[in-house]
Amino acid sequence: MARPVKLKDYLSALNVGGTATLPWAHSTSANNLMDIIADGKLLATPCKVFGGDKLCYLFVGRPAFKMKDAANPSTWQLPVAFVIRFHKPPPIKRVFPFDSGAFHDRRLPSYLTMFKMEGYNLSGDPDQIGRLISFYFKSQDRYFHRRPATQEEIQEHHNLNMSHQEILALSRLYHEGSSPEFDDRAAAIEIQVEQDIELRQDNLLGIVMPAEFARVPELMRDMTKLTKNIETYDIMPLGLTHHFALLYQGVKTVYKRAGINIDA
């Protein structure tokens, strides 16, 4: 009996690379920075989408999480990013190829949300992340810069048909680009961890933050105990969302210093 092919099943059977080496990124509002450093951890908090599960959210490779826009933000409203790379990652609760909250709230296009979100859950096999990147983007640098293969390329190369409709819907989402309704979170791989994530020298690759926070000596002292790779960006007379480009640039600098090349 013919049934639609689920993304997880398709990727599992696909002969493409399964190794993903990009770090994970957790971004949040700068008003949380001092508490996070003082606690030494990223906290798992109750999630309204998944029945109150206590979750810590990260995205593979990109600081994709966004806060509500502000036309004239104060410094503490601006974004910060923690770049994490584990030798042994914590247990993963769920993996989605997009922001699950945006899917749940119907902020993603109807051609995708008409399917069940659970059909896009890739948890259970860490190699699925690498396969997803290889299948839709071909390489990790193209994933970071959101340069996916076209839907036509994927459909022809892999001989897809209408039994692969959920797979094609995701390809369309990735290729349509950002908009106010579905920004870069629509094409970023979301990681859900069901525990606090301790920040240590062996897993915290770097921090990106507004430059004004570097003027707090106690904060800088505490952060440099965790990582020497602290990047700052200047505050511009722009809305909050425009500062995310600076955050991305800071994350790229963290990668460069760690020997991770995403401009290949």
C-alpha positions in Angstrom: 0.0 0.0 0.0 1.4 3.3 -1.1 2.1 5.8 1.7 4.1 9.1 1.8 7.8 8.7 2.5 8.9 10.3 5.7 12.1 12.4 5.8 13.7 10.3 8.5 13.2 7.1 6.6 14.4 8.6 3.3 17.6 10.0 4.8 18.3 6.8 6.6 18.4 4.9 3.3 20.3 7.6 1.4 23.9 7.1 0.4 25.2 10.6 1.3 27.6 11.9 3.9 26.4 11.6 7.5 29.1 13.5 9.4 28.2 17.0 10.6 31.1 18.9 12.2 29.5 22.3 12.6 29.1 23.5 16.2 25.8 24.3 17.8 24.7 27.8 18.5 22.4 29.1 21.3 21.3 32.7 20.9 19.3 34.8 23.4 18.8 38.4 24.5 21.8 40.1 26.1 19.9 40.8 29.3 20.4 37.1 30.1 24.2 37.1 29.5 25.3 37.8 33.1 23.0 35.2 34.6 24.1 32.5 32.2 27.7 33.2 32.9 27.1 33.3 36.7 25.1 30.0 36.5 27.7 28.5 34.2 24.9 26.8 32.1 22.2 27.2 29.5 19.0 26.3 31.3 16.4 23.9 30.0 13.0 25.6 30.5 9.4 24.5 30.1 8.2 24.4 26.5 4.7 25.3 25.5 5.0 23.5 22.1 5.9 20.1 23.6 3.6 19.7 26.6 5.8 21.4 29.1 8.9 19.4 28.5 12.0 21.2 29.9 14.2 21.8 26.9 17.3 23.7 25.9 17.2 24.8 22.3 20.1 25.2 19.9 20.6 25.4 16.2 23.2 23.6 14.2 25.8 26.0 12.8 23.9 29.2 13.0 22.7 31.7 15.7 19.2 31.5 14.1 16.9 32.2 17.1 15.3 35.7 17.0 13.8 37.9 19.7 10.9 40.2 19.1 12.0 43.2 17.0 12.6 46.6 18.6 12.9 49.8 16.5 15.4 51.5 18.9 16.8 48.7 21.1 18.8 49.2 24.3 22.0 47.3 24.5 20.6 44.6 26.8 17.9 43.9 24.2 20.5 43.0 21.5 21.4 39.3 20.7 24.3 37.2 22.1 25.4 33.8 20.9 27.1 30.9 22.6 28.9 28.6 20.2 29.1 25.1 21.6 31.1 22.1 20.3 31.0 18.8 22.3 33.4 15.9 22.3 30.5 13.9 23.4 27.1 15.6 22.8 24.4 15.3 25.5 21.3 13.1 24.7 19.2 14.8 22.0 15.4 14.8 22.6 14.3 16.0 19.2 15.9 17.2 15.9 13.8 19.3 13.4 15.0 20.7 10.1 13.3 24.1 11.0 12.2 26.0 14.0 9.5 23.8 15.6 7.8 26.8 17.3 7.3 28.5 13.9 5.8 25.3 12.5 3.5 24.9 15.5 2.3 28.5 15.4 1.7 28.3 11.6 4.3 30.9 10.9 5.7 28.7 8.2 4.0 28.3 4.8 0.8 26.1 4.6 2.4 23.8 2.0 4.6 22.6 4.8 2.4 22.9 7.9 -0.4 20.8 6.2 1.8 17.8 7.1 2.4 16.5 10.7 5.4 18.1 12.3 6.4 14.7 13.9 7.1 13.4 10.4 10.1 15.8 10.3 11.6 14.7 13.6 15.1 13.3 12.9 16.1 12.3 16.4 17.6 8.9 17.2 20.5 8.9 14.7 23.1 11.7 14.9 24.2 11.0 11.3 20.8 12.3 10.1 22.0 15.9 10.6 24.9 15.4 8.2 22.7 13.5 5.7 20.1 16.3 5.8 22.8 18.9 5.1 24.4 16.8 2.3 21.0 16.1 0.7 19.5 19.6 0.7 22.6 21.9 0.7 25.5 19.6 -0.6 28.0 21.1 1.9 28.2 22.6 5.4 29.4 26.0 4.1 26.3 26.1 1.8 24.1 25.2 4.7 25.6 28.1 6.8 25.0 30.6 4.0 21.6 29.1 3.1 22.4 28.2 -0.5 20.4 25.0 -1.0 20.1 22.9 -4.1 17.0 23.8 -6.1 14.0 21.6 -5.8 14.4 20.7 -9.5 18.0 19.5 -8.9 17.0 17.4 -5.9 13.9 15.9 -7.7 15.8 15.0 -10.8 19.0 13.8 -9.2 17.2 11.5 -6.7 14.3 10.6 -8.9 11.6 11.9 -6.4 7.9 11.6 -7.1 4.7 12.5 -5.2 5.4 9.8 -2.6 8.1 12.2 -1.5 5.8 15.2 -1.1 7.0 16.0 2.5 10.6 15.9 1.3 9.8 18.2 -1.6 7.9 20.6 0.7 11.0 21.1 2.8 13.1 21.7 -0.3 10.7 24.4 -1.3 10.9 26.0 2.1 14.7 26.0 2.1 14.9 27.6 -1.3 12.3 30.4 -1.0 14.6 32.5 1.2 13.8 34.6 4.3 10.8 36.8 4.8 9.2 38.5 7.9 7.0 35.4 8.2 9.7 32.8 7.9 13.3 34.0 8.4 16.5 32.0 8.6 15.0 29.8 11.3 13.0 28.1 8.5 16.2 26.6 7.1 18.2 26.0 10.3 18.4 22.6 12.0 17.0 22.8 15.5 18.4 20.7 18.4 16.4 20.0 21.5 18.2 18.8 24.6 16.2 17.7 27.7 18.8 19.0 30.3 20.8 22.0 31.3 24.0 22.5 29.2 27.0 23.3 31.4 29.4 25.7 29.9 33.0 24.5 30.2 36.3 25.2 28.6 36.1 21.9 26.7 32.7 22.7 25.1 32.3 26.5 24.9 34.0 27.4 21.6 33.2 31.1 21.9 30.8 33.9 22.8 29.5 36.8 20.6 28.0 39.8 22.4 27.5 43.6 22.1 30.8 45.5 22.7 29.4 47.4 25.8 29.4 44.2 27.9 33.2 44.0 27.5 33.4 47.1 29.8 32.2 45.0 32.8 35.5 43.7 34.3 33.9 41.0 36.5 32.0 39.6 33.5 35.0 39.5 31.3 37.0 37.8 34.0 34.3 35.1 34.4 33.9 34.6 30.7 37.6 34.2 30.0 37.7 31.4 32.5 35.3 29.5 30.1 36.6 30.6 26.7 39.3 33.0 25.3 37.3 33.4 22.2 35.0 36.4 22.9 33.8 38.4 19.9 32.1 41.7 20.2 30.1 43.8 17.8 29.3 47.5 17.7 25.9 48.9 18.4 24.4 50.5 15.4 21.5 53.1 15.2 19.3 50.3 13.7 16.5 48.1 14.7 17.2 44.9 16.7 16.9 42.5 13.7 19.6 44.3 11.8 22.1 43.4 14.5 21.7 39.7 13.7 24.0 40.2 10.7 26.7 41.3 13.1 26.0 38.3 15.3 26.5 36.0 12.3 29.7 37.7 11.4 30.9 37.2 15.0 30.1 33.5 14.9 32.0 33.2 11.6 35.0 34.8 13.3 34.7 32.3 16.2 34.7 29.5 13.6 37.8 30.9 11.8 39.8 31.0 15.1 38.8 27.4 15.8 40.0 26.3 12.3 36.4 25.8 10.9 36.2 27.1 7.3 32.7 27.9 6.2 33.6 30.1 3.2 34.8 27.2 1.0 
